[in-house]
């Protein structure tokens, strides 16, 4: 089985509708994908219907925007009950934080000589989860920059000239909320982009005590040495080691569907845990 457990649709910052993403996954020879849009379950129903029609498996999920000591950390949540009140309300608060910083970032970019409007940003968004990629896409649409990557590299990175902070859930609380909603919690690309010192092994061990189920080991942003080190940590701490593409359609280069995969036995254990906790898989 070929299993990719981290993908995005235009409901957050991907470029394909959920149904098209699923069809593309089937065409790419995948047997199972997880839809993990940022801070929202809004694309799941459409993706499920397309998966049933396409004959592939779909694991419902999301990518939770969290923080540890002020640094951004992403948490993949699988099999949660989307109607669980505490998780539902917290995700709404996170999305409000995303939307609320757009005027500030638009104003900064205008001051920096790249005038855009809030309407320009919303024109790039396909769902309820607004983010920096949509601001980047607006800059590209206006002809100021050649790509999303250029926008993030030069202007929108954390601490960058046009960056404005926003509300994110504290990481251990987010893990607790996922578990409360019967889901499985997996840390996304923990050591990508030089983040190794932010999430050392001793901190990952502490997260296990808070209910963390796994870490995303095989990811396009992890080189071979990083994957080997993380796989060793997962083994020592009893964590599941997952793999994924982190596919965003045309919104991210070097992340084609199936770029990295999850072992079928690991996937089966994720599904088993979701069922044992009362979640949906």
SULURMO-V891747 format. One line per field, one symbol per residue. burial: b if it has 9 or more other ideal C-beta (glycine too) atoms within 8 Angstrom, else e. Layout:
burial=???
This chain:
burial=ebbbbbbbbbbbbbebbbbbbbbbbbebebebbbbbbbbbbbbbebbbbbbeebebebbbbbbbbbbbeebebbbbbbbbbbebebbbebbebbbbbbebbbeebbebbbebebebeeebbbebbebebbbbbbbbbbbbbbeebeebebbbeebbeeebebbeeeebbbbebbbbbbbbbbbbbbbbbbbeeebeebbeeebbbebbebbbbbbbbbbbebeeebbebbbebbeebebbbbbbbbbbbebbeebebbbbbbbeebbebbbebbbebebeb
